[in-house]
Structure formats: structure tokens, C-alpha cells
Amino acid sequence: MELDKCITERRSVRKYQPEPIPKAIVDKILNAGVWAPSGMNLQPWRFMVIQDRNTINKLSERVKQIGSKLPLPSQYIELFKSKEDTIFYGAPLLILVCVPMREDNMKMVNYLDCGLAAQNMLLTAYQEGLGSCFIGFASFLNQDPEILEEVGVPRNMDLLAPLIFGYPADIPRAPPREIKILKWIQ
């Protein structure tokens, strides 16, 4: 698939078919992540791959519990009260992109590196016929290191990019985009 097409046609999908993702495609998504650029080639990312529905549901419920106690706009609080999976949307694959905790000048660089890895993964998933979505609310799980540790994320790691993948049941239309330049110096 052409890169331009991947970039402009990939959408954040929030409705999935229940079919599992074959391991070969999961491996391809992970491989795309590790080929992202990283500061000083540190490759700081670590991946937690979850395909077990019960585990995904448990994490979804915990995100809603944490989120419902935060000072957020009312529409989000209502979302957290739903009995449906309003966090991971029934996706059959959840990949948590994590990074070792740091308190030095490389912290932000490592965070950005994980974002680059996540973008590679999202684009590769689209190329493979999958839908995907970056789930920002799932970062609330960082407030509960015990539940992350239960699924294999060590306490010395930050969850940076919670990503879901699956065969899309619905693909939303693209919202308009606009290039916003502060200044162009020639």
C-alpha cells in the first residue's frame, strides 16, 4: 500500500469484529514499532501484548473506575458508567507500549520515541486491513501499578501508548484537516 494512502486513510476505529488477529500480523505490527527512530538509538519501548478478552475487560473496567473519580467533563463520566466496553471497544488485541521510568533529560525523548513506534504500528495495522485506535484514557492505568503488574508491566515502567487493533466493523469518515503554520521563514 502507498504510504500516502496509509497516512490519509487510516482512521481511529471504535467498533470491531470479534475475530482474533493472527500471530503473523501481530508480529508484523510489533516489528513495525521497533523500526521507529529513537533518540541515540536507545529503542526504549517495551510491548505488552494482550489478546485475552477477560484481561482486556478487566483493564477496561479499571480505567472506568479510575476515570469516574477524576474531575472530567460530564460526557466522559457518563462514558465511564456504561456497562459496555467504552474503553477498548471490544477490540480483540490490546498492545500497551511502555517505557522505563526516568527523571532525567531523556524522559521526554523516550516518550516521543514511543509515540513514533505507536504511529508505525497503527499504519502497519491499516496496511494489513485492521482498524486501530490510540486509547488515551487507558493511560489512567498508570495510577494503578498493581493491575499493570498483574498483566506483566513492571512497576519501573510507564504506560505511554495503549493501542487497540482488530478487524473493523465500522470505519468512520475522515474529519477535515488543515495545515496550521505559525510562520514560514525563507
Buried (B, 14 or more C-beta within 10 A) or exposed (E): EEEEEBEEEBBBBBBBBEEBBEEEBBEBBBEBBEEBEBBEEEBBBBBBBBBEBEBBBBBBBBBBEBBBEEEEEEEBBEBBEEEEBBBBBBBBBBBBBBBBEBEEEBBEBBBBBBBBBBBBBBBBBBBBEBBBBBBEBBBBBBBBBEBBEEBBBEEEBBBBBBBBBBBBBEEEEEEEEEEEEEEEEE
